[in-house]
Every structure is written in structure tokens, then in C-alpha cells.
Amino acid sequence: MTRVTLSPAALASRAPSARTGSPWRAWRVPAPLLLGALAVAAICLVPPVYLVVRASDDLAVARDAILDGGTLRLTLRTLALSATVTALAAAIALPLAWLTTSTDLPWRRAFAVLTVLPLAVPSYVGALVAVSAFGPRGLLQQALEPAGVDRLPGLVFGFAGATVVLALFTYPYMLLTLRPALSGLDPRLQELSRGFGYGRWTTFRRIVLPQLRPALLSGGLLVALYTLADFGAVSLLRVRTLTTHLLTLFESTFNFTSVAALSLVLATLALALVTFEVWSRGRRRYDAVGRNGAGHAAPVELGRWRWPAVAFVAVVLLLALAVPAGVLGYWLVRGVEAGEALRGLGGAVRGSLLGASFAALFAALAALPVALLSVRHRAFPLSRPIEVVSYTGYALPGLVVGLALVFAGLNLGPLYQSFALLVVAYALLFLPQAVGATRVALLQVRPSMEEAARGLGRRPWQVLTGVTIPLAGRGIAAGAALVFLTTIKELPATLVLAPTGFETLATHVWSAADQAFFARAALPALLLIALSALPLLLLDAWRRD
């Protein structure tokens, strides 16, 4: 019997219509799943509700802050920066994901790990490295000084410099969502396209790229939201955005009514992006029909493009990993020569690992009901609103989220200045990373396999633990790894919410860099990069098993 492989268009035609079947059946959501998703949404709503309450303290002040002529200019510049960073990050991540997943690229496994490591470099550290290396009086100028170069152009500063720096340290968000999506594609779709005489580029554009749409949208949304809320890099690179203005206003005036009003503007922009991403998905299905038993596609032979591809990966790694490591190593050596103390970081290492580990676990657990509701119960009226609400924490600067939870903690007694509240803040800030990766993984799990398990008498929780989670495990683990990597370098929320005596490597780096003690900041910054490799190495080892 001939087996038919369906194209993406055919897959879309098989998507269940919201108008068929009983409306009551479409709304039937398991109570534990719904309660879990609602609990996550309630926690995510704490910061925006707090902002609304504070902005309402003086409506005239809030209105003046929002309608100020400079606010519109800063908002447009922030949106433009977010768009250009996302576009550049996609231009870097998509070829890297394809090269390290689907081709015969030399040293592919090593590149697969190394190309994710730039995510461990905090944006403000990346900006410091860029200024130190490529600034008008940076290390590159010092190296060229014997040739008569007294000063380099200040290209590293401004809009273009910020775009490049932020894209180099945020493209792994898209890379980690694209790789599982590429690995989960049914190779027979591409074989069928080639069998009809279409070339590789046409096959990629018409078959592969549409199937990668969820991963591109999820990863791109994370990059865009990160750029909206970034303060350190844009501040050091002399780009005024809505976020820098917001935090400068708070530090100079302590007028939190105006800060809350501007934060609501920032949150509105972010939620608009999230809403666009959610509603742009449509009802197309992306699970690989007939994927089981199809095997894996043979790696694409790069041929004469083999070494140009290696050069492309090498340039990315040079700029995003080797230069930061080299510059930090230079300052470390300078510090050792100057007698800079290198001890006293044990507590910071323990605090970083403890906070990041608990945050990754909590975020992965919280993301599961949200992603399941979004993928398996799309017709339920609260499905999309709950997913949109889950992105609110990531849309706000860490300082604002930290202050909102301080307010909540003061009213909850024992939670104030507790480690538990700090973990909640971490998970709230980076929950979308786990939701996005988990959602992409669930989209590729065939619903028929879950239905078969239920038909065999399995209870819902047995189907979840025995079928759904194992099949989506790679995406769930990727989401947890993303949360770990970003939590370990989080700074503002840590400064505001950390219990007395609790310290992390990020706070050590910032306290030293803020006083221009670059030699003192070098070792904790290098340790941050080293620790970030741990979950990535575990994921790579698990993938090979």
C-alpha cells in the first residue's frame, strides 16, 4: 500500500476547525491543567498590576510622563533597535542552525556547543568588551599605534554598534529554538519536493522555512523583548532608549509614578509584540505527520561551500566568543600582575548555581501548563490570553519586576527578602524562554500518539508523563537551559531582591565594572561563561545518547 507524505499545505488543511464539533468539547480542558495555567498567569500579572496601582497614585504626573514629546522619539528608536537586532540575529542564527544540524560541516558537534555560548555573556559585559577592544582608544588602536593610528572611528558607539553587539549576544535565543525544529522535520517532505524536480533552495524556501515558522517567531520574540528591556549595553554604547530613560529617571528623581507610567508604555509595546506573534500563528499544524519510522535525512553535502561555511561560523565565534574571552583574559593577566586578589568568589559561584538551577526547574514546570493549553486546547477562550500574560515579566526591566515583587513581599511577610521570592522573580523574568521552546516541541508531537495512549486506558497524567513529556523532552530541556543561562547573568532583580549575604557572579562583575575595575571584573565574568557551558554540554551528551 502506497504511503502518502503530506506537504505543509496539506498539513494545514488537516487542522481541526474551530467551527466543527461540539463547542463544549472544544472547551473541555482538564481541571489541573487549567488551574496550573491560571496560577502561572496570576503570578505574571503581579508586576503590571503593581505598575497600574503606582501610576494611578498621581494621574496627572503619569499623563505628563507618557505624553512628553521625548517619549515618542524614544519609543520609536527603541522599536527600531528591536527590529534591527531581531533581523540581524535571525540572519546569524538560521544559517548556523542549519549548518550545525543538517549538513556535513566539519567539527559540527563542537560548533553546535560553541555557537550557543555567547548567550552566557551579559550584554553589558559584551558592550564593555566592544568598547575596550574597538573603541577610539581601545586595544585595537593600541596595537595599530606603531603604524601611526592615533584614534579609531567611534563606530562601536551609536545605533549601529548597539545593533551588532546585541545581535551577537542574543542570536542563541533563536538558535536554540531552531535546532530542535530542524531536527524534528520529516525528511520525506524534502525528498518529495526534490522528487518533483525542485532544487535545494526552492525546497528550503517552500518546504523547510514554513515549517520553521513557530521556531523563528518564538526565538525572534525573545530577541525583540530582550532588546526592548536592555539597559546595560545601550547605555554603555550611548544609545538613548525608553529603558535607559526610565532607569535614569528613577535614579535621578525617585519619582516612581513617572517610572511606572513609562514602564507601562514599555510593557504595552512588548505585549503588542507578543500578541502579534500569537495571532500570526494561525491554525496551521506543524507536527510531523508520519515522522516515526521515517528516519533522519542524510546530511547535506556542502561541497565547495564547505570551507566558506566554516569561515562564516569562525567569524561569528571570533566576534561573539573569542574576542570577549581574549579581552577578559587580558584584563585578568593585568590584574594578576597588579596584585589584584582573585579569591573570595566561592560564595558567588554557589549563589549563581543555586539561583539559576531553581529558576530553570521552576520555569520549566510553570511553562508546561501554559504551552499545553496553547497547543492542545487552542479553541479554549483563555488559551491565548494566558500565553500572552506569561510574557509580561520578560517585557519589563528586571529592576521594575524586582521592585514590584518587593512590594508584594512586604505584604506577604515571610517572603520579603527570601530566596524563594528571588527564584520567583527569575522564573517570571525568563518564563517566555521556557514557554517558547516547550511550545515548539509540543507542536511536533503528534496528537494521535496521545489519543492512542488515552484509548488504551491511560489517565491524563500518565499520558503526560509517559508520552508527551518524553517526546517533547528536548524542547523542554532547551527551555530550561535558556532560563539557566540567562538567570546566571541576571543583575537588576538580584540587586533588589537578593537576601542579605546572598551574592552572585553577576553582582561581582557589575560592582567591579561600575567602578571601572576591569581587572577585578575579569575573573567572575570568565567564570560566568564557563558555568554557562554546563547545561549545554549536558544537552549535547543527551542528544548523542
Phi, psi and omega in degrees: 000128182288132180263130185261130175262128185268143177279169176304322178296321178292324176299318180297325181290340181272355181296137180294136179278143180291347183265354182261154177079179181284132176302324179297321180294323179294334182268359184284102179244132178306134184303315179300322179295314181295317180296320178296316179295320179294322178296318177298316180297321180297318178296319181294336182278350182302309181299310181296324177297318178298319179296318179298317180298314182291320179295333181282350179301323179214092185297328181294316179295317179297318180296317180297321180295320183286320185273001178300139184302326180289336182296318180297316179298316179294323179296314179295320178295320179296317178295319179296318178297317179299318182293316182290322177296317180297317180297316180292321178298321177294320179295334177273315190287320185298309176296324178297317179298315181293316181297320184272356182245322194237008184233176177265035179305130177300145179055039186298317182295317179296317178296325181299325178280313186295325184289349177266338186300331177303340177297337181282345182277116177303146184299324180288329175291318177300321178292319177299318179296317180298316179294317181295324184271317189244008178292171181305327179240033184278189183296324178296319178296321179295323178291329181269357183300322177299337179273006177092012179272108183271335183202137177265154175298146182278049183293337182290338180270160176093188186299313182295316179297318178296322178300312182294314182297312181294321179295322181295332183252007176238347181302332178299337175304316179284325181299317183286340174269332180285323183298310177299326179294317178294320180294331183271000180291144176283114183295340183290335175297317179290322179296320179296318178298316179295325178295333176276003174096007179280143179283177183295318181293317179295319178298317179296316184290323187262337183248307186285310186300316176299327178288338179271001184304314179300319181293319179296317181292317181295312180293319179296324178296320179297318178296315181297317180292322177300317181293321179302321187264356184291139178239313188299307185294312183293329178292313180292331181266010171064045174242118179277122177235178179298324181290316179296320178296319181298311183288325175296320178299319179295316183290330185269330185242339185056025178269091188284346174296313177294319179299317179296320180296315179291326176296324177294325175297314179298318179295323179296318177299314182295317180293330175295319176297316180297315180298319177298316180296318182294312184283342178281352181290330184067206181242019180290141177265147183234004178291145185282102181293125179071022185295320182297132179086354181281342181076187180252144178294145176294142179304138178291130179279121183282336178061233182290348177271005185300307184280327169301325178294318177298320179296320179299313179297320182295320179295317178300314181293327178298312184285323188265344185229307185293317180296311176302316180296320181293316180294317178295322176297321178299313180292329177295315178297318178299321179294318179297317180296330181271001179083021179293131180291136181248006181264177175086018180256001182300316179295323179293321177296314179297316180297319179296313182294319181294311181296317181292322181294312180295322179295318179297317180294314182295319180293320179297319179292319181289329182287332186299309179296325179295314181292320178297318179296321181291322187269316187266346182225055184295332182284346180292131187301329184270359185300304182289318176303320180295319179295319178298316180298328181296344180268358187295319181298319181291336182284342184256150174301148181302326179298317181293317177298318179298315180294323178297320180284334172298315178301315179294319181295325178297331180269354181248010173064261188299338183284341182296130181054040178252157177296325180299318180293324177296318178296319177300319179297315178301310182296322180294319181295323189243014178303320180302331178297317178289320180296314182298312181294320179294319180297315179300319180293318180293328179298334183263003174271122183292123179301333182297331179290321176291321179295323178296319179295319178294324178294336177274007175093008179289142176284160182305319181290331176288323176296319181297311184279333184262340183236301189294307183296315177301320181288327180262010187301323182296317179293321178297316179295322178297320177296317178297321178296321177299315180297317179301312184297319182279329178293322186294342178249005181294136184243300189302313181297325179295317180297325184277321191253349186299136175298159179302127180089351180275130181222155179229170176295326180297318179293326176296315180299314185293317181297325178284315182293326181296334178258013179064025175268075186294328179294323179288332180278344189296311185295310178299327177293319177294323177295325176301315180295319181295316181294329181293340180286342185300305181295329180292320177294322177296317178297320180293319178295320179294323180295329181278344180289000000 
